[in-house]
Amino acid sequence: QAQLAESGGGLVQTGGSLRLSCGASGTFYSINDMGWYRQAPGKERELVATISNGGRTNYAGSVKGRFTISRDYAKNTVHLQMNSLEPEDTAVYYCYAVTFRGPDARLREDYWGQGTQVTVSS
């Protein structure tokens, strides 16, 4: 099994920046996609950004140009640099990873972190 540990959330003013980090540990054969989702009060969890094993990135339209996702493949970590933050970015941010217990695609296991709070004050 894998465990995901997030860090870097906090309180920031509008226009400020935060950097989230997430490290994967435990036992797994490989990690494929990693990424970030967020959930604001009263809303469904939504994709923020993902990065594939090959470095392909995908962003929600609302964060494109402001957020940058990156990955350290050797350390099994993923980062989210968030700039020009807005009150609408306030949410709990969850790290996400697609892992495999072996080379067979049927051995896929998805994991979520516990979440880190990001609050942007106006």
N, C-alpha and C positions, 0 to 999 in steps of 0.2 A: 504494500500500500504506500501511497504518497501522502505527504502533508505539505500544505502551502501556508507560509507565514508572511503576512503583509506588514508593512511599516510605512510611515511617512504621511499619514493623514494629519488633519489639524484644522485650525481656524485661520482664515486669511481674509483680507479685505478685497473688495472688487478690484480687479486688475492685477492682483498678486499672482504668485506662482507657488506650486507645491510639486514635489516629486514623490511618487509612490514606488515602492519596491516590493517584490514578492519572490521568495525563494522556495524552490521545491526540494524536498528531502524525502528519504525513505527508500523503498525498494520498487524499482520499475525497470523495464527493459529499455524504454525510450520515452521521450516526451515529444509530442507533435506540436499542436498549436498551444500557445499561451496567450492570455489576454486579460482584459478588465471589463467588468460589467458594473453597473451602478443601479441603486434603487433609492428613489426619493420617497418621502412619506406619502402614502396613499397612491403610489404609482407602481407599475410593474417593473421588474428588473429589465434593464435594457443594455444592449451592447455599447461599449465605449470604444474599444479598440482591440484588435487581435494581431498576432504576428505568428506566421507559420514557421515550421522547422527550416524552411528555405529562405526566411526573411521577408516573405510577402506580408504586407500590412493591410489592415482594413480598419476604417474609422467610421464612426457615426457622423452624419452630416453636421450635427450641432457642435462637434469638437474639431472638425477638420481645420487645419491651419493654426490651431491653438494648442493641441495636445500632440505629443510625440511618444510613440511606443518603441521600446528598444529591448534587446535581449542579450544576455551573456550566456552563450550556449555551454561554455565550460563550467559555469557555476550554477546552471539551471535556474537562472533568475530572469525576471522580466521587470522592466521599469516603465513608469508612465510619467513623463514630464508634462505638467499642466501649467500653461501660461495664460495670461489674460483671463483669469477666472471670473466667472459671473455668478450671481446668486442662484441662477438656474442650475449651476453645477453642484449645488449642495445635495449630498446624497451619501449613502454608505457605498463604498467602492469595494468590489469583490474581485479577487484574483481567480483566474480560471486556467486549468491545464488539462489537456488531453494526453493521457499516458497509455502505454501499452505494457502488458505483463510479458509479452513475447512478440515474435515477428508476425503472428497471425492477427489479422485485423479484428477477429472476434474477441481478442483479448484486450480490447479497449476499455479503459476506465477513466471517467471524467471526475475531476476534483474541484472543489471550491474552497477558497480561504474563508476565514471567519468574518472578514469585512473590516474596513477601516473608515472612520467617519471623516468626511470632508465638508467643512462648513464655510461658505463664502458670505461675508457680511456686506451689506450695501452701504 
